[in-house]
């Protein structure tokens, strides 16, 4: 199985919390979509993480992600 690691940067000195989303498509070296790939989104500097699987078309989407913005 393929896996993908994405990082979301969190900062100190928080003034606002912003909701966001991450979406994409996982492809193999021949540029074919990979169904059932494990995708992990990990925040830098905190314990926050989200684990997803891609769908039949290799797509994934994580919505409502919170990150701090100063």
N, C-alpha and C positions, 0 to 999 in steps of 0.2 A: 504494500500500500504506500502511496505517496503521502507526504505530509508537508504542510506549509506553516511557517511561523511568521506572524505579523506582530509588530510592536506598536503600542500606543504610548506616547510620551506624556507623563504626568509631571506637573511642576509644583513647586512649593510656593507659598505666598498667594494662595488662591483668592481670586476676586470674582470669578464666575464659573459655573459648571455648564458645559455645552454638551448637548446630545448630538450624537453622530451615528454614522453607519459605515460599515465596510462591506463591500461586495466584490465579487470577482469570479473568475473561471480558472480552474486548474487544468492545464494541458500537459500531455506527455511530450517527449522530445520530437515526435512527429506531428505535433500540434493538434492532436486529437483530445477531446475533453475526457477527463478522468472522473468516472462516477465512483462515489464512495470514498473519496480521498479525505483524510483527516486534516482539518484546518484548525490551527490554534492561534488565537489572538491573545497576546499577553501584554499587559501594561508594564512599562518600565517604572521602577521605583515603587511598586505596590504589588499586592497579592492578586489583583484582579486578572481574571482570564476567562475566555470563552472558548469552548471546543465545539466544532461543527463537523458535519459530513457534507460533501458535495452531493448534489442531486444527479439524476441520470444524464443531464447535460453538462456536468462538471461545475455547475454554478453553486455559489454559496452567498449568503447574506446574513450579517449580524446587524440588527437595528437597536436603537435605544442605548447605544454605548455612551457612557458618561466620561468626560475628561475635564480636567481643570485648566482654566485659562486665566492668566493674570493680566 
